[in-house]
């Protein structure tokens, strides 16, 4: 089946198909054609998150091809790319759920295979997206005229999916030695599309965003979504060809799953929320976690928050975690602007120290400012996950973190599609509205610090949401992939 010519029975214009084929040819001219190459694979212990989640990396190993012998009965492949931290974080949630359910998660990052045509295509696209994110944070005009419309309506178009499907054909070479019967959960659409094109039989496409976009469609896979509203939008392909009523997705191609969240966070919700309320009632420092992406697009917002918190931190009324991921330059820029950050306790590139701190902070005392940086991407991303359990308020843009079971203060989005993550979170009561400028962000910050009812109500809602299964999406995505394999057998 040619997924470029139609999407769930909806025909694509010939001009769009021609444009997609032309783009594919241009990538081949630029990056080569490895469709006839066999990449030998090996499994490698993931030394960062492997001890927590049992993760094994799938790597290219041309010199020792017999190392890749996955346990097909107990293995689940987590197909992903590194594009920002978001898709890696969702992948970690899927891996965590698979591990908790007794499966072995195999990490397959198409972007890590730099020598492949597909890896080069993904990196080129990633560079463009990162550039757009940075410019949007600095230019209101670019954000208004280009970035918001592209992220909100551009990616929504059915025609956009046709182009991606053609590009995904360039990402299949690395799948040749992967057992086609292995359950496969993708946390980005390109790995899902590539797996389908490569003949993988049990592909689950874990859609991240709460705004239905054709960008995320991978016909031939089973789609899971995190909210009921996005289920409705995807089911009927709402607005994906302007006002035209489209043929809907088949009912056996999509389901509502719930939020993709790590087992370690879901299983400890009641305990961690009780501790948050207890700390608040005992007037201990309220802990804020700032997680800053590599683009640094919202650095001025984070700087304003830190400056606002400094007097409270000195008085013992607040404590601060700052995770800059694998971008040390972001910390240096913040420190140059805010001299008081020189007094921060530094947790840089010491994974054991970070893990020990995060574990001790759950029940223990935390004071002052703690800064975290790790060059290893797994450690950079997972640090935020580890710190979530002991934090009181997560300060973040309404990205994939919108769906995590921790009280959240949402700052301005990057891209129009993110708006719907904050809306959903506010409606189920575990996060604030999106604060679209610094004054409103600081107003919400003050509310958390001076009115205990806000944090307490969010904790109550998080516990209630857990009972309703809202945070069970990662488990369900894994079960869908495994049950599809077992049913077909």
Secondary structure, 3 states (H helix, E strand, C coil): CCCCCEECCEECCHHHHHHHHHHHHHHHHHHCCCCCCCCCEEEEECCCCHHHHCCEEEEECCCCHHHCCCCCCCEEEEEECCCCCHHHHHHHHHHHHHHHCCCEEEEEEHHHCCCCHHHHHHHHHHHHHHHHHHHHHHCHHHHHHHHHHHHHHHCCCHHHHHHHHHHHHHHCHHHCCCCCCCEEEECCHHHHHHHHHCCCCCEEEECCCCCCCHHHCCCCCEEEECCHHHHHHHHCCCCCCCCCCCCCCCHHHEEECCCCCCHHHHCCHHHHHHHHHHHHHCCCCEEEEEECCCCCCCHHHHHHHHHHHHHHHHCCCEEEEEECCCCHHHHHHHHHHCHHHHHCEEEECCHHHHHHHHHHHHHCCCCCEEEEECCCHHHHHHHHHHHHCCCCEEEEECCHHHHCCCCEEEECCCCHHHHHHHHHHHHHCCEEEECCCHHHHHHHHHHHHHCHHHHHHHHHHHHHHHHCCCCCHHHHHHHHHHHHHHHHC
